[in-house]
């Protein structure tokens, strides 16, 4: 399943779950600064890195695999 910009997601986070909306997808290496932390994800075709705005307004970067 290809995840696109605007897709609503829910994932496991610690002992709970987090939900949000995909703001951007990347099929290459991407580096973002989130809350003063530098985060790098290595996206690729078929397994893109995701930049997500969580339901509480915060942002995170994830990769499915």
C-alpha positions as CSV (number, residue, x, y, z in Angstrom):
1,X,0.0,0.0,0.0
2,X,1.4,3.3,-1.1
3,X,1.0,6.0,1.6
4,X,0.3,9.5,0.2
5,X,0.3,13.0,1.5
6,X,-3.0,13.6,3.4
7,X,-3.4,10.0,4.5
8,X,-4.6,9.6,8.1
9,X,-2.4,7.1,10.1
10,X,-2.4,5.4,13.5
11,X,0.6,3.6,14.8
12,X,1.9,2.0,18.0
13,X,3.9,4.4,20.1
14,X,5.3,3.2,23.4
15,X,2.5,1.5,25.3
16,X,-0.2,3.5,23.4
17,X,-1.0,4.7,19.9
18,X,-0.3,7.9,18.0
19,X,-2.4,9.2,15.1
20,X,-1.9,12.0,12.6
21,X,-1.9,13.0,9.0
22,X,1.0,12.6,6.5
23,X,2.3,16.0,5.5
24,X,5.1,14.8,3.1
25,X,6.6,11.6,1.8
26,X,10.2,11.1,0.7
27,X,11.7,8.4,-1.5
28,X,15.3,9.5,-0.5
29,X,17.2,10.4,2.6
30,X,15.6,13.3,4.5
31,X,16.7,15.2,7.6
32,X,14.2,17.2,9.7
33,X,14.6,19.2,12.9
34,X,11.7,18.3,15.2
35,X,11.6,19.9,18.7
36,X,15.4,20.7,18.5
37,X,16.2,17.1,17.6
38,X,17.7,16.3,14.2
39,X,16.0,13.2,12.7
40,X,17.2,11.4,9.6
41,X,15.2,8.8,7.7
42,X,16.3,6.9,4.6
43,X,13.2,6.7,2.4
44,X,13.2,4.6,-0.8
45,X,10.8,3.8,-3.5
46,X,8.2,1.4,-2.1
47,X,9.1,2.3,1.5
48,X,9.0,6.1,1.8
49,X,10.0,8.2,4.8
50,X,6.9,10.0,6.2
51,X,6.7,13.4,7.8
52,X,3.6,13.3,10.0
53,X,1.6,16.0,11.9
54,X,0.2,14.2,14.9
55,X,-3.3,14.9,16.2
56,X,-1.8,17.0,19.1
57,X,-0.1,19.3,16.5
58,X,3.4,17.9,17.0
59,X,5.4,16.5,14.1
60,X,7.3,13.2,13.7
61,X,9.3,11.4,11.0
62,X,8.7,7.7,10.5
63,X,9.5,4.9,8.1
64,X,7.4,1.7,7.9
65,X,10.1,-0.9,7.8
